[in-house]
């Protein structure tokens, strides 16, 4: 194959390089193809929360839409997930964080589904297990008291009733 070195000017080659670089995530780590789980010497203690995963290396995976056909194209709100994993003698635990799109706000329901391929059997494409849609609910850390909203509603209704009584008495007052 002949060389294309002379067909593009050096300034244009650098411009093309800069353009391709701009399409990526810049200085962020590139996408992973492997998630390495870190072993724990002690039993998994989920009460440690995110600190449990401090020694586990992160792996960043892309998320793409399943339907790419024009007119039906799906563009998911999450484009990347960062996953860490730890394990003990009996269990493995994953910490999955989205880097964009979905927020797990307190008091909100977030739809979620799982798709599972048997990678050891080289299953690809539609040869997978797929769950129905479920919801992740993140309860508020503090439960608001029901007394406050009930008291506001009761005082609002009382105020409306007093206002209605005043208006009725003014309109029904005998002329004199």
RAGISUL-V55269 format. One record per pair of residues at least 24 apart in sequence whose ideal C-beta (glycine too) atoms are under 10 Angstrom apart, sorted by the first residue. I is the first residue (numbers start at 0). GAP is how many residues later the second one is. D is the distance in whole Angstrom. If there is no record, write none. Layout:
BEGIN
I & GAP & D
I & GAP & D
END
This chain:
BEGIN
24 & 35 & 9
24 & 54 & 10
24 & 55 & 8
24 & 74 & 9
27 & 32 & 8
27 & 52 & 9
27 & 71 & 9
28 & 29 & 8
28 & 30 & 9
28 & 31 & 6
28 & 53 & 9
29 & 30 & 8
30 & 28 & 9
30 & 29 & 6
30 & 30 & 6
30 & 31 & 5
30 & 49 & 8
31 & 25 & 9
31 & 26 & 8
31 & 27 & 4
31 & 28 & 6
31 & 29 & 6
31 & 30 & 10
31 & 50 & 9
31 & 51 & 8
32 & 26 & 8
32 & 28 & 9
33 & 25 & 7
34 & 24 & 4
34 & 25 & 10
34 & 26 & 8
34 & 48 & 6
34 & 49 & 8
34 & 50 & 6
34 & 59 & 8
35 & 48 & 9
35 & 49 & 8
36 & 46 & 10
36 & 47 & 8
36 & 48 & 4
36 & 49 & 6
36 & 50 & 5
36 & 55 & 6
36 & 56 & 9
36 & 57 & 8
37 & 46 & 8
37 & 47 & 7
37 & 48 & 5
37 & 49 & 8
38 & 47 & 8
38 & 48 & 6
38 & 49 & 8
38 & 50 & 9
38 & 53 & 10
39 & 46 & 5
39 & 47 & 7
39 & 48 & 5
39 & 49 & 9
39 & 51 & 10
39 & 53 & 9
40 & 47 & 8
40 & 48 & 10
41 & 46 & 7
42 & 45 & 5
42 & 46 & 8
42 & 47 & 8
42 & 48 & 9
43 & 42 & 7
43 & 43 & 8
43 & 44 & 5
43 & 45 & 9
43 & 46 & 8
43 & 47 & 6
43 & 48 & 9
43 & 49 & 6
44 & 43 & 9
45 & 45 & 10
45 & 47 & 7
48 & 46 & 9
49 & 34 & 9
49 & 45 & 7
49 & 47 & 9
51 & 32 & 9
51 & 34 & 6
51 & 41 & 7
51 & 43 & 8
52 & 30 & 10
52 & 31 & 4
52 & 32 & 8
52 & 33 & 6
52 & 40 & 8
52 & 41 & 9
52 & 42 & 5
52 & 44 & 10
53 & 30 & 9
53 & 32 & 9
54 & 29 & 9
54 & 31 & 8
55 & 27 & 9
55 & 28 & 4
55 & 29 & 6
55 & 30 & 5
55 & 31 & 10
55 & 37 & 10
55 & 38 & 10
55 & 39 & 8
56 & 27 & 7
56 & 28 & 9
57 & 24 & 5
57 & 25 & 7
57 & 26 & 5
57 & 27 & 10
57 & 37 & 9
57 & 39 & 9
58 & 24 & 5
58 & 25 & 8
58 & 26 & 8
59 & 37 & 10
59 & 39 & 8
60 & 35 & 9
62 & 35 & 8
62 & 36 & 10
62 & 37 & 9
62 & 38 & 9
65 & 49 & 8
65 & 60 & 9
65 & 64 & 10
74 & 26 & 10
75 & 24 & 10
75 & 25 & 7
75 & 26 & 9
76 & 24 & 3
76 & 25 & 6
76 & 26 & 10
77 & 24 & 5
101 & 34 & 10
102 & 35 & 10
103 & 32 & 7
103 & 33 & 9
103 & 34 & 5
104 & 33 & 7
104 & 35 & 10
105 & 31 & 10
105 & 32 & 5
105 & 33 & 7
105 & 34 & 5
105 & 35 & 6
105 & 36 & 9
106 & 30 & 8
106 & 31 & 7
106 & 32 & 7
106 & 33 & 5
106 & 34 & 10
106 & 37 & 9
107 & 27 & 9
107 & 28 & 9
107 & 29 & 8
107 & 30 & 6
107 & 31 & 10
107 & 32 & 10
108 & 25 & 10
108 & 26 & 4
108 & 27 & 7
108 & 28 & 5
108 & 29 & 9
109 & 24 & 10
109 & 25 & 7
109 & 26 & 5
109 & 27 & 8
109 & 28 & 8
110 & 24 & 6
110 & 25 & 8
111 & 24 & 5
END
